């Protein structure tokens, strides 16, 4: 084996080892045993781990062509109590979503036929409220911005911790669940958190889950400058460590959808403010 080939093999082993170390014990299997991949087993009673918050069964779709990633991921999500389907191409994903709607998709970008970013763009155009979590080896800031601009709600790079990915899925589903709060209207923009709907005047806004959460938070604090870190913690994850360009992208989409006159103001060095007048 040449030095170049040996280095490549060592790097592949390192990535697999890191990904395996991030799997929960139930996914890894006994110490010293090769992880078993295949159809998720059925769990019942105390054997099924309950989600840490009340959650109805959600329909999820994993779009990933690498079986070493998709199979343990499907098992882990099934253990959360979800109804999980899997496809390994972009075309199959588009056909599956058109035939049977789902609440959330976990989407790999590097698919063998249709690029994942294009899949994301098409899915978002047809299903504005569908949760989309991109899972990819493309880790540059530009790639993340492209994915979020295409309509993704979250972006996670490989190698990854499976427990973190599952937690982000829970967060997306939790924020999409109906809430107890009543409607609120400011400056002609109305949000109904319980129904997860928003309007500007008589025009209903087609918002992604994250766009709705940002808008609802800013309207609830109308007239105040809400810090970027607080928005990231509230809408994304209290342990978020990535670039806050994610927030800028979602605010940009919100501004386009809200139209004129502008109601979202950037407060330099602080965050954003929803204008109350």
ZADO-1210 file (C-alpha; in nm, 4 decimals, padded with zeros to 6 digits):
<atoms>
<atom x="00.0000" y="00.0000" z="00.0000" code="UNK" pos="1"/>
<atom x="00.1385" y="00.3384" z="-00.0958" code="UNK" pos="2"/>
<atom x="00.1812" y="00.6115" z="00.1732" code="UNK" pos="3"/>
<atom x="-00.1050" y="00.8074" z="00.0153" code="UNK" pos="4"/>
<atom x="-00.3375" y="00.5072" z="00.0189" code="UNK" pos="5"/>
<atom x="-00.2357" y="00.4226" z="00.3763" code="UNK" pos="6"/>
<atom x="-00.3103" y="00.7769" z="00.4891" code="UNK" pos="7"/>
<atom x="-00.6504" y="00.7696" z="00.3204" code="UNK" pos="8"/>
<atom x="-00.7341" y="00.4360" z="00.4826" code="UNK" pos="9"/>
<atom x="-00.6265" y="00.5645" z="00.8238" code="UNK" pos="10"/>
<atom x="-00.8467" y="00.8736" z="00.7841" code="UNK" pos="11"/>
<atom x="-01.1490" y="00.6620" z="00.6855" code="UNK" pos="12"/>
<atom x="-01.0938" y="00.4419" z="00.9911" code="UNK" pos="13"/>
<atom x="-01.0630" y="00.7499" z="01.2139" code="UNK" pos="14"/>
<atom x="-01.3933" y="00.8965" z="01.0881" code="UNK" pos="15"/>
<atom x="-01.5772" y="00.5659" z="01.1336" code="UNK" pos="16"/>
<atom x="-01.4251" y="00.5250" z="01.4799" code="UNK" pos="17"/>
<atom x="-01.5292" y="00.8777" z="01.5828" code="UNK" pos="18"/>
<atom x="-01.8827" y="00.8260" z="01.4510" code="UNK" pos="19"/>
<atom x="-01.9089" y="00.4892" z="01.6264" code="UNK" pos="20"/>
<atom x="-01.7869" y="00.6382" z="01.9548" code="UNK" pos="21"/>
<atom x="-02.0732" y="00.8898" z="01.9338" code="UNK" pos="22"/>
<atom x="-02.3414" y="00.6195" z="01.9123" code="UNK" pos="23"/>
<atom x="-02.5430" y="00.5436" z="02.2244" code="UNK" pos="24"/>
<atom x="-02.4594" y="00.2110" z="02.3931" code="UNK" pos="25"/>
<atom x="-02.7835" y="00.0610" z="02.2658" code="UNK" pos="26"/>
<atom x="-02.6709" y="00.1317" z="01.9096" code="UNK" pos="27"/>
<atom x="-02.3065" y="00.0248" z="01.9483" code="UNK" pos="28"/>
<atom x="-02.3805" y="-00.3167" z="02.0932" code="UNK" pos="29"/>
<atom x="-02.1583" y="-00.5031" z="02.3397" code="UNK" pos="30"/>
<atom x="-01.7976" y="-00.3983" z="02.3740" code="UNK" pos="31"/>
<atom x="-01.5773" y="-00.5779" z="02.1262" code="UNK" pos="32"/>
<atom x="-01.8665" y="-00.6750" z="01.9010" code="UNK" pos="33"/>
<atom x="-01.9020" y="-00.5387" z="01.5502" code="UNK" pos="34"/>
<atom x="-02.2132" y="-00.3160" z="01.5323" code="UNK" pos="35"/>
<atom x="-02.5033" y="-00.5006" z="01.3707" code="UNK" pos="36"/>
<atom x="-02.6759" y="-00.3119" z="01.0921" code="UNK" pos="37"/>
<atom x="-03.0124" y="-00.3933" z="00.9427" code="UNK" pos="38"/>
<atom x="-03.3828" y="-00.3509" z="01.0031" code="UNK" pos="39"/>
<atom x="-03.4602" y="-00.1812" z="01.3373" code="UNK" pos="40"/>
<atom x="-03.5896" y="-00.4200" z="01.5989" code="UNK" pos="41"/>
<atom x="-03.9294" y="-00.3663" z="01.7550" code="UNK" pos="42"/>
<atom x="-03.9306" y="-00.2520" z="02.1172" code="UNK" pos="43"/>
<atom x="-04.2111" y="-00.2630" z="02.3670" code="UNK" pos="44"/>
<atom x="-04.2708" y="-00.1800" z="02.7311" code="UNK" pos="45"/>
<atom x="-03.9688" y="-00.0656" z="02.9298" code="UNK" pos="46"/>
<atom x="-03.7309" y="-00.1640" z="02.6504" code="UNK" pos="47"/>
<atom x="-03.8327" y="00.1427" z="02.4457" code="UNK" pos="48"/>
<atom x="-03.6652" y="00.4601" z="02.5661" code="UNK" pos="49"/>
<atom x="-03.9192" y="00.7356" z="02.6080" code="UNK" pos="50"/>
<atom x="-03.8519" y="01.0836" z="02.4737" code="UNK" pos="51"/>
<atom x="-03.7718" y="01.3387" z="02.7494" code="UNK" pos="52"/>
<atom x="-04.0905" y="01.5376" z="02.6672" code="UNK" pos="53"/>
<atom x="-04.4447" y="01.4505" z="02.5577" code="UNK" pos="54"/>
<atom x="-04.4427" y="01.3725" z="02.1876" code="UNK" pos="55"/>
<atom x="-04.6836" y="01.1978" z="01.9538" code="UNK" pos="56"/>
<atom x="-04.5403" y="00.9579" z="01.6987" code="UNK" pos="57"/>
<atom x="-04.3771" y="01.1601" z="01.4217" code="UNK" pos="58"/>
<atom x="-04.3222" y="01.0456" z="01.0644" code="UNK" pos="59"/>
<atom x="-03.9565" y="01.0901" z="00.9729" code="UNK" pos="60"/>
<atom x="-03.7638" y="01.0259" z="00.6524" code="UNK" pos="61"/>
<atom x="-03.3896" y="00.9599" z="00.6487" code="UNK" pos="62"/>
<atom x="-03.2336" y="01.0394" z="00.3095" code="UNK" pos="63"/>
<atom x="-02.8821" y="00.8919" z="00.3164" code="UNK" pos="64"/>
<atom x="-02.6970" y="00.6667" z="00.0717" code="UNK" pos="65"/>
<atom x="-02.4354" y="00.5387" z="00.3205" code="UNK" pos="66"/>
<atom x="-02.5750" y="00.2347" z="00.5030" code="UNK" pos="67"/>
<atom x="-02.3103" y="00.2666" z="00.7743" code="UNK" pos="68"/>
<atom x="-02.4765" y="00.5949" z="00.8716" code="UNK" pos="69"/>
<atom x="-02.8417" y="00.5410" z="00.7785" code="UNK" pos="70"/>
<atom x="-02.8970" y="00.2084" z="00.9536" code="UNK" pos="71"/>
<atom x="-02.7901" y="00.3066" z="01.3078" code="UNK" pos="72"/>
<atom x="-02.9599" y="00.6444" z="01.2599" code="UNK" pos="73"/>
<atom x="-03.2904" y="00.4817" z="01.1636" code="UNK" pos="74"/>
<atom x="-03.2637" y="00.2499" z="01.4653" code="UNK" pos="75"/>
<atom x="-03.1906" y="00.5377" z="01.7026" code="UNK" pos="76"/>
<atom x="-03.4845" y="00.7452" z="01.5770" code="UNK" pos="77"/>
<atom x="-03.7141" y="00.4415" z="01.5929" code="UNK" pos="78"/>
<atom x="-03.6147" y="00.3951" z="01.9560" code="UNK" pos="79"/>
<atom x="-03.7404" y="00.7477" z="02.0167" code="UNK" pos="80"/>
<atom x="-04.0839" y="00.6189" z="01.9210" code="UNK" pos="81"/>
<atom x="-04.0982" y="00.7663" z="01.5683" code="UNK" pos="82"/>
<atom x="-04.2200" y="00.6100" z="01.2461" code="UNK" pos="83"/>
<atom x="-03.8992" y="00.6180" z="01.0403" code="UNK" pos="84"/>
<atom x="-03.8610" y="00.5496" z="00.6693" code="UNK" pos="85"/>
<atom x="-03.5384" y="00.5487" z="00.4683" code="UNK" pos="86"/>
<atom x="-03.4433" y="00.6125" z="00.1051" code="UNK" pos="87"/>
<atom x="-03.0977" y="00.6405" z="-00.0488" code="UNK" pos="88"/>
<atom x="-03.1500" y="00.8674" z="-00.3516" code="UNK" pos="89"/>
<atom x="-03.2850" y="01.2142" z="-00.4139" code="UNK" pos="90"/>
<atom x="-03.5476" y="01.1006" z="-00.6631" code="UNK" pos="91"/>
<atom x="-03.6788" y="00.8369" z="-00.4234" code="UNK" pos="92"/>
<atom x="-03.6981" y="01.1020" z="-00.1509" code="UNK" pos="93"/>
<atom x="-03.9026" y="01.3400" z="-00.3651" code="UNK" pos="94"/>
<atom x="-04.1389" y="01.0593" z="-00.4679" code="UNK" pos="95"/>
<atom x="-04.1740" y="00.9358" z="-00.1084" code="UNK" pos="96"/>
<atom x="-04.2546" y="01.2817" z="00.0316" code="UNK" pos="97"/>
<atom x="-04.5067" y="01.3486" z="-00.2469" code="UNK" pos="98"/>
<atom x="-04.6802" y="01.0166" z="-00.1803" code="UNK" pos="99"/>
<atom x="-04.6824" y="01.0235" z="00.2008" code="UNK" pos="100"/>
<atom x="-04.6170" y="01.3503" z="00.3872" code="UNK" pos="101"/>
<atom x="-04.3726" y="01.3459" z="00.6790" code="UNK" pos="102"/>
<atom x="-04.3011" y="01.5861" z="00.9654" code="UNK" pos="103"/>
<atom x="-03.9224" y="01.5955" z="00.9287" code="UNK" pos="104"/>
<atom x="-03.6440" y="01.4762" z="00.7000" code="UNK" pos="105"/>
<atom x="-03.2777" y="01.4109" z="00.7764" code="UNK" pos="106"/>
<atom x="-03.1087" y="01.4881" z="00.4450" code="UNK" pos="107"/>
<atom x="-02.7605" y="01.4037" z="00.3209" code="UNK" pos="108"/>
<atom x="-02.6277" y="01.6440" z="00.0570" code="UNK" pos="109"/>
<atom x="-02.3971" y="01.4021" z="-00.1247" code="UNK" pos="110"/>
<atom x="-02.6613" y="01.1818" z="-00.2863" code="UNK" pos="111"/>
<atom x="-02.5798" y="00.9700" z="-00.5943" code="UNK" pos="112"/>
<atom x="-02.8362" y="01.1279" z="-00.8285" code="UNK" pos="113"/>
<atom x="-02.9981" y="01.4602" z="-00.7325" code="UNK" pos="114"/>
<atom x="-02.7820" y="01.6884" z="-00.5200" code="UNK" pos="115"/>
<atom x="-02.9156" y="01.7179" z="-00.1644" code="UNK" pos="116"/>
<atom x="-02.9293" y="02.0976" z="-00.1811" code="UNK" pos="117"/>
<atom x="-03.1597" y="02.0728" z="-00.4823" code="UNK" pos="118"/>
<atom x="-03.3726" y="01.8153" z="-00.2998" code="UNK" pos="119"/>
<atom x="-03.3958" y="02.0561" z="-00.0067" code="UNK" pos="120"/>
<atom x="-03.4972" y="02.3415" z="-00.2354" code="UNK" pos="121"/>
<atom x="-03.7733" y="02.1385" z="-00.4045" code="UNK" pos="122"/>
<atom x="-03.9066" y="01.9979" z="-00.0777" code="UNK" pos="123"/>
<atom x="-03.9171" y="02.3419" z="00.0846" code="UNK" pos="124"/>
<atom x="-04.1033" y="02.4875" z="-00.2142" code="UNK" pos="125"/>
<atom x="-04.3737" y="02.2193" z="-00.1904" code="UNK" pos="126"/>
<atom x="-04.3820" y="02.1814" z="00.1898" code="UNK" pos="127"/>
<atom x="-04.3070" y="02.5131" z="00.3650" code="UNK" pos="128"/>
<atom x="-04.3685" y="02.3809" z="00.7166" code="UNK" pos="129"/>
<atom x="-04.1715" y="02.0555" z="00.6852" code="UNK" pos="130"/>
<atom x="-03.8685" y="02.0280" z="00.9152" code="UNK" pos="131"/>
<atom x="-03.5408" y="01.9729" z="00.7275" code="UNK" pos="132"/>
<atom x="-03.2125" y="01.8786" z="00.8968" code="UNK" pos="133"/>
<atom x="-02.9145" y="01.8577" z="00.6630" code="UNK" pos="134"/>
<atom x="-02.6477" y="01.5992" z="00.7493" code="UNK" pos="135"/>
<atom x="-02.3321" y="01.6304" z="00.5401" code="UNK" pos="136"/>
<atom x="-01.9561" y="01.6083" z="00.5183" code="UNK" pos="137"/>
<atom x="-01.9460" y="01.9565" z="00.3625" code="UNK" pos="138"/>
<atom x="-01.8320" y="02.1688" z="00.6546" code="UNK" pos="139"/>
<atom x="-01.7431" y="02.5086" z="00.5073" code="UNK" pos="140"/>
<atom x="-01.9384" y="02.8175" z="00.6043" code="UNK" pos="141"/>
<atom x="-02.0363" y="02.8689" z="00.2396" code="UNK" pos="142"/>
<atom x="-02.1842" y="02.5175" z="00.2196" code="UNK" pos="143"/>
<atom x="-02.3807" y="02.5801" z="00.5396" code="UNK" pos="144"/>
<atom x="-02.5169" y="02.9087" z="00.4058" code="UNK" pos="145"/>
<atom x="-02.6145" y="02.7403" z="00.0767" code="UNK" pos="146"/>
<atom x="-02.7975" y="02.4658" z="00.2639" code="UNK" pos="147"/>
<atom x="-02.9845" y="02.7074" z="00.4877" code="UNK" pos="148"/>
<atom x="-03.0669" y="02.9340" z="00.1936" code="UNK" pos="149"/>
<atom x="-03.2123" y="02.6293" z="00.0181" code="UNK" pos="150"/>
<atom x="-03.4589" y="02.5938" z="00.3061" code="UNK" pos="151"/>
<atom x="-03.2941" y="02.3771" z="00.5733" code="UNK" pos="152"/>
<atom x="-03.3819" y="02.4432" z="00.9382" code="UNK" pos="153"/>
<atom x="-03.0610" y="02.2951" z="01.0787" code="UNK" pos="154"/>
<atom x="-02.7209" y="02.1846" z="00.9486" code="UNK" pos="155"/>
<atom x="-02.4965" y="01.9172" z="01.1041" code="UNK" pos="156"/>
<atom x="-02.1594" y="01.8062" z="00.9691" code="UNK" pos="157"/>
<atom x="-01.9967" y="01.4619" z="00.9643" code="UNK" pos="158"/>
<atom x="-01.8439" y="01.3021" z="01.1624" code="UNK" pos="159"/>
<atom x="-02.1137" y="01.3662" z="01.4207" code="UNK" pos="160"/>
<atom x="-02.2435" y="01.2513" z="01.7573" code="UNK" pos="161"/>
<atom x="-02.5575" y="01.0458" z="01.7033" code="UNK" pos="162"/>
<atom x="-02.6966" y="01.1626" z="02.0372" code="UNK" pos="163"/>
<atom x="-02.6601" y="01.5268" z="01.9276" code="UNK" pos="164"/>
<atom x="-02.8349" y="01.4576" z="01.5977" code="UNK" pos="165"/>
<atom x="-03.1241" y="01.2844" z="01.7739" code="UNK" pos="166"/>
<atom x="-03.1477" y="01.5767" z="02.0186" code="UNK" pos="167"/>
<atom x="-03.1683" y="01.8227" z="01.7292" code="UNK" pos="168"/>
<atom x="-03.4458" y="01.6153" z="01.5732" code="UNK" pos="169"/>
<atom x="-03.6311" y="01.6310" z="01.9052" code="UNK" pos="170"/>
<atom x="-03.5828" y="02.0082" z="01.9158" code="UNK" pos="171"/>
<atom x="-03.7218" y="02.0551" z="01.5641" code="UNK" pos="172"/>
<atom x="-04.0243" y="01.8394" z="01.6413" code="UNK" pos="173"/>
<atom x="-04.0806" y="02.0093" z="01.9750" code="UNK" pos="174"/>
<atom x="-04.0858" y="02.3540" z="01.8182" code="UNK" pos="175"/>
<atom x="-04.3257" y="02.2339" z="01.5510" code="UNK" pos="176"/>
<atom x="-04.5699" y="02.1026" z="01.8132" code="UNK" pos="177"/>
<atom x="-04.8747" y="02.3140" z="01.9033" code="UNK" pos="178"/>
<atom x="-04.8158" y="02.5550" z="02.1895" code="UNK" pos="179"/>
<atom x="-05.0488" y="02.6971" z="02.4555" code="UNK" pos="180"/>
<atom x="-04.9993" y="03.0630" z="02.3715" code="UNK" pos="181"/>
<atom x="-05.2706" y="03.2716" z="02.2082" code="UNK" pos="182"/>
<atom x="-05.2509" y="03.4892" z="01.9003" code="UNK" pos="183"/>
<atom x="-05.0503" y="03.8111" z="01.9031" code="UNK" pos="184"/>
<atom x="-05.0590" y="04.0928" z="01.6464" code="UNK" pos="185"/>
<atom x="-04.8049" y="04.3732" z="01.6087" code="UNK" pos="186"/>
<atom x="-04.7739" y="04.6221" z="01.3218" code="UNK" pos="187"/>
<atom x="-05.0153" y="04.4247" z="01.1053" code="UNK" pos="188"/>
<atom x="-04.8307" y="04.0942" z="01.1536" code="UNK" pos="189"/>
<atom x="-05.0215" y="03.8259" z="01.3409" code="UNK" pos="190"/>
<atom x="-04.8918" y="03.4959" z="01.4770" code="UNK" pos="191"/>
<atom x="-05.0844" y="03.2043" z="01.6230" code="UNK" pos="192"/>
<atom x="-04.8325" y="02.9865" z="01.8138" code="UNK" pos="193"/>
<atom x="-05.0899" y="02.7161" z="01.8812" code="UNK" pos="194"/>
<atom x="-05.1676" y="02.6675" z="01.5128" code="UNK" pos="195"/>
<atom x="-04.8132" y="02.7622" z="01.4034" code="UNK" pos="196"/>
<atom x="-04.9531" y="03.0100" z="01.1497" code="UNK" pos="197"/>
<atom x="-04.8659" y="03.3709" z="01.0682" code="UNK" pos="198"/>
<atom x="-05.0198" y="03.6459" z="00.8558" code="UNK" pos="199"/>
<atom x="-04.9281" y="03.9890" z="00.7246" code="UNK" pos="200"/>
<atom x="-05.2604" y="04.1627" z="00.6888" code="UNK" pos="201"/>
<atom x="-05.4868" y="03.9118" z="00.5134" code="UNK" pos="202"/>
<atom x="-05.1957" y="03.7262" z="00.3529" code="UNK" pos="203"/>
<atom x="-05.0865" y="03.4057" z="00.5258" code="UNK" pos="204"/>
<atom x="-04.7099" y="03.3575" z="00.5393" code="UNK" pos="205"/>
<atom x="-04.5565" y="03.0258" z="00.4362" code="UNK" pos="206"/>
<atom x="-04.2808" y="02.9843" z="00.6955" code="UNK" pos="207"/>
<atom x="-04.0396" y="02.7058" z="00.7818" code="UNK" pos="208"/>
<atom x="-04.0397" y="02.5899" z="01.1476" code="UNK" pos="209"/>
<atom x="-03.7320" y="02.7948" z="01.2344" code="UNK" pos="210"/>
<atom x="-03.8600" y="03.1048" z="01.0520" code="UNK" pos="211"/>
<atom x="-04.1828" y="03.0833" z="01.2497" code="UNK" pos="212"/>
<atom x="-03.9957" y="03.0447" z="01.5796" code="UNK" pos="213"/>
<atom x="-03.7766" y="03.3490" z="01.5115" code="UNK" pos="214"/>
<atom x="-04.0782" y="03.5599" z="01.4117" code="UNK" pos="215"/>
<atom x="-04.2847" y="03.4493" z="01.7131" code="UNK" pos="216"/>
<atom x="-03.9982" y="03.5294" z="01.9512" code="UNK" pos="217"/>
<atom x="-03.9364" y="03.8752" z="01.8039" code="UNK" pos="218"/>
<atom x="-04.3065" y="03.9622" z="01.8005" code="UNK" pos="219"/>
<atom x="-04.3396" y="03.8507" z="02.1628" code="UNK" pos="220"/>
<atom x="-04.0592" y="04.1000" z="02.2427" code="UNK" pos="221"/>
<atom x="-04.1749" y="04.3680" z="01.9960" code="UNK" pos="222"/>
<atom x="-03.9931" y="04.6976" z="02.0400" code="UNK" pos="223"/>
<atom x="-03.6987" y="04.5333" z="02.2175" code="UNK" pos="224"/>
<atom x="-03.3567" y="04.4547" z="02.0773" code="UNK" pos="225"/>
<atom x="-03.3316" y="04.0784" z="02.1234" code="UNK" pos="226"/>
<atom x="-02.9664" y="03.9618" z="02.1427" code="UNK" pos="227"/>
<atom x="-02.8393" y="03.7190" z="01.8803" code="UNK" pos="228"/>
<atom x="-02.7212" y="03.4732" z="02.1470" code="UNK" pos="229"/>
<atom x="-03.0660" y="03.4678" z="02.3072" code="UNK" pos="230"/>
<atom x="-03.2336" y="03.3970" z="01.9737" code="UNK" pos="231"/>
<atom x="-02.9863" y="03.1166" z="01.8967" code="UNK" pos="232"/>
<atom x="-03.0367" y="02.9634" z="02.2416" code="UNK" pos="233"/>
<atom x="-03.4155" y="02.9862" z="02.2273" code="UNK" pos="234"/>
<atom x="-03.4787" y="02.8863" z="01.8671" code="UNK" pos="235"/>
<atom x="-03.1873" y="02.6536" z="01.7936" code="UNK" pos="236"/>
<atom x="-02.9989" y="02.4929" z="02.0815" code="UNK" pos="237"/>
<atom x="-02.8732" y="02.6062" z="02.4196" code="UNK" pos="238"/>
<atom x="-02.5421" y="02.4368" z="02.3321" code="UNK" pos="239"/>
<atom x="-02.5210" y="02.5867" z="01.9828" code="UNK" pos="240"/>
<atom x="-02.1570" y="02.6495" z="01.8917" code="UNK" pos="241"/>
<atom x="-02.1674" y="02.7067" z="01.5161" code="UNK" pos="242"/>
<atom x="-02.1762" y="03.0235" z="01.3121" code="UNK" pos="243"/>
<atom x="-02.4690" y="03.2603" z="01.3745" code="UNK" pos="244"/>
<atom x="-02.4901" y="03.3102" z="00.9968" code="UNK" pos="245"/>
<atom x="-02.7759" y="03.0619" z="01.0342" code="UNK" pos="246"/>
<atom x="-02.9770" y="03.3334" z="01.2073" code="UNK" pos="247"/>
<atom x="-02.8931" y="03.5953" z="00.9427" code="UNK" pos="248"/>
<atom x="-03.0121" y="03.3581" z="00.6704" code="UNK" pos="249"/>
<atom x="-03.3466" y="03.2968" z="00.8409" code="UNK" pos="250"/>
<atom x="-03.3998" y="03.6666" z="00.9127" code="UNK" pos="251"/>
<atom x="-03.3253" y="03.7390" z="00.5466" code="UNK" pos="252"/>
<atom x="-03.5927" y="03.4925" z="00.4358" code="UNK" pos="253"/>
<atom x="-03.8364" y="03.6393" z="00.6886" code="UNK" pos="254"/>
<atom x="-03.7818" y="03.9899" z="00.5517" code="UNK" pos="255"/>
<atom x="-03.8568" y="03.8714" z="00.1988" code="UNK" pos="256"/>
<atom x="-04.1721" y="03.6913" z="00.3043" code="UNK" pos="257"/>
<atom x="-04.2973" y="03.9765" z="00.5243" code="UNK" pos="258"/>
<atom x="-04.2439" y="04.2294" z="00.2460" code="UNK" pos="259"/>
<atom x="-04.2755" y="04.6094" z="00.2832" code="UNK" pos="260"/>
<atom x="-04.2877" y="04.8133" z="00.4929" code="UNK" pos="261"/>
<atom x="-03.9945" y="04.6568" z="00.6780" code="UNK" pos="262"/>
<atom x="-04.0599" y="04.5529" z="01.0368" code="UNK" pos="263"/>
<atom x="-03.7381" y="04.3655" z="01.1206" code="UNK" pos="264"/>
<atom x="-03.4463" y="04.5899" z="01.2150" code="UNK" pos="265"/>
<atom x="-03.0845" y="04.4829" z="01.2642" code="UNK" pos="266"/>
<atom x="-02.9419" y="04.6310" z="01.5839" code="UNK" pos="267"/>
<atom x="-02.5665" y="04.6397" z="01.5237" code="UNK" pos="268"/>
<atom x="-02.3633" y="04.4583" z="01.7856" code="UNK" pos="269"/>
<atom x="-02.6783" y="04.3303" z="01.9579" code="UNK" pos="270"/>
<atom x="-02.9313" y="04.1402" z="01.7470" code="UNK" pos="271"/>
<atom x="-03.2718" y="04.2138" z="01.5944" code="UNK" pos="272"/>
<atom x="-03.5820" y="04.4142" z="01.6802" code="UNK" pos="273"/>
<atom x="-03.9403" y="04.3796" z="01.5584" code="UNK" pos="274"/>
<atom x="-04.0709" y="04.7333" z="01.5152" code="UNK" pos="275"/>
<atom x="-04.3912" y="04.7836" z="01.7114" code="UNK" pos="276"/>
<atom x="-04.4924" y="05.1013" z="01.5240" code="UNK" pos="277"/>
</atoms>
